Amino acid sequence: MKQLDPKGTYLGRMWDDTAGGPCVLRYSDGAFTNITNATAPTVRDILERNDALDFVRKAEGPEVQPKTLLAPCDLQAIKACGVTFVNSMLERVIEERAAGDPARADALRRELSEAIGGAIDDLTPGSDAAARVKEALMAKGMWSQYLEVGIGPDAEVFSKAQAMSAIGPGGQVGLHPISKWNNPEPEIVLAVNSRGEVRGVALGNDVNLRDVEGRSALLLGKAKDNNGSCAIGPLIRLFDETYTMEDVRKAELSLRVTGDDGFEMIGASSMNQISRDPFDLVAQTVGAHHQYPDGFMLFLGTLFAPTQDRDGEGQGFTHHVGDVVEIACPGLGVLQNTVMLSTECPPWTFGVSHLMRNLAGRGLL
């Protein structure tokens, strides 16, 4: 598979027609192995083990050629962090002030840039310096709820999608049909167990409806959680001696969107620009204040906020049905999906209850 490390250990899932359900996979040395067994029949169970890495490396099973790779998580909650990069934070402010109207975005972008300048580029969220900038912006009438979570003490952490609903590589990602201004969000996704231990990482597309969220932050659920609106994959790279959180902190994600109309957009997201450390985001998600007994997948946010015009001057970027989105990162692989309306994507029908019945029927529970 493209851009995977032959020295890495990867964990994933595939759909097995014969089993009528998912199987757990190991990918190493260029080959997939079906490691589904009763000891740890789900990805969640593997990540909960103290010896998760060793278990995956030593697990036995037949070599397989997956026809359909699923999202590499199963029972985990799917959470996401917003406005963790300065550039994307400013774009959220613009969405809010534009009230979802892309035609107003360009003028607002200039206005906000002039008011703020470079004053917040190097701020540490929650610091005394950030508090002073907050006071200055409030005095100018420029404060926003997005700036609050961008440079304030508390990160934005929201529920992105339901467990078992994420789309894997090659699947169709969905846009709610009411949206006319939207974009992909290339992100790193942490695989975290119930104890708050980060066991590995994957790539993700936190599909974003800019006009819906821009009309009101109270529409965040409608903007973020729709059929096909979350893609994760292709695999979880487990932390080991070849890949650690230090590699995450310096990861470079690339994005390519190609449309049937000949349009192409190239973008990137550099993790070294993130304003909050990944471990801080994990700590703000799980702890004495909130438990996740099945663990969670945590989107870390994106630097990418497209402004390239597509359908007219000053209109910025928005998806067209049929767009192919390719998110890539060396060592983590390539996550490719095709854009559809959420009403036209395959309906989500295989949930947690179906998985439990399927595993029980296979003698794995």
Stockholm file with secondary structure:
# STOCKHOLM 1.0

chainA/1-365         MKQLDPKGTYLGRMWDDTAGGPCVLRYSDGAFTNITNATAPTVRDILERNDALDFVRKAEGPEVQPKTLLAPCDLQAIKACGVTFVNSMLERVIEERAAGDPARADALRRELSEAIGGAIDDLTPGSDAAARVKEALMAKGMWSQYLEVGIGPDAEVFSKAQAMSAIGPGGQVGLHPISKWNNPEPEIVLAVNSRGEVRGVALGNDVNLRDVEGRSALLLGKAKDNNGSCAIGPLIRLFDETYTMEDVRKAELSLRVTGDDGFEMIGASSMNQISRDPFDLVAQTVGAHHQYPDGFMLFLGTLFAPTQDRDGEGQGFTHHVGDVVEIACPGLGVLQNTVMLSTECPPWTFGVSHLMRNLAGRGLL
#=GR chainA/1-365 SS CTTBCTTCCEEEEEEETTTTEEEEEEEETTEEEECCCTTSCSHHHHHHSTTHHHHHHHCCCCEECCSSEECSCSSSEEEEEECCSHHHHHHHHHHHHHTTCGGGHHHHHHHHHHHHTTTTTTCCTTSHHHHHHHHHHHHTTCCCHHHHHHHSSSCEEEEEECTTCCBCTTSEEEECTTCSSEECCEEEEEEECTTSCEEEEEEEEECEEHHHHHHCGGGHHHHHCSTTCEEEEEEEEECBTTBCHHHHHTCEEEEEEECTTSCEEEEEEEGGGCSSCHHHHHHHHSBTTBCCTTCEEEECCCSCCCCCCSSSTTCCCCCCTTCEEEEEETBBEEEEEEEEETTTSCCCCCCHHHHHHHHHHTTCC
#=GC SS_cons         CTTBCTTCCEEEEEEETTTTEEEEEEEETTEEEECCCTTSCSHHHHHHSTTHHHHHHHCCCCEECCSSEECSCSSSEEEEEECCSHHHHHHHHHHHHHTTCGGGHHHHHHHHHHHHTTTTTTCCTTSHHHHHHHHHHHHTTCCCHHHHHHHSSSCEEEEEECTTCCBCTTSEEEECTTCSSEECCEEEEEEECTTSCEEEEEEEEECEEHHHHHHCGGGHHHHHCSTTCEEEEEEEEECBTTBCHHHHHTCEEEEEEECTTSCEEEEEEEGGGCSSCHHHHHHHHSBTTBCCTTCEEEECCCSCCCCCCSSSTTCCCCCCTTCEEEEEETBBEEEEEEEEETTTSCCCCCCHHHHHHHHHHTTCC
//
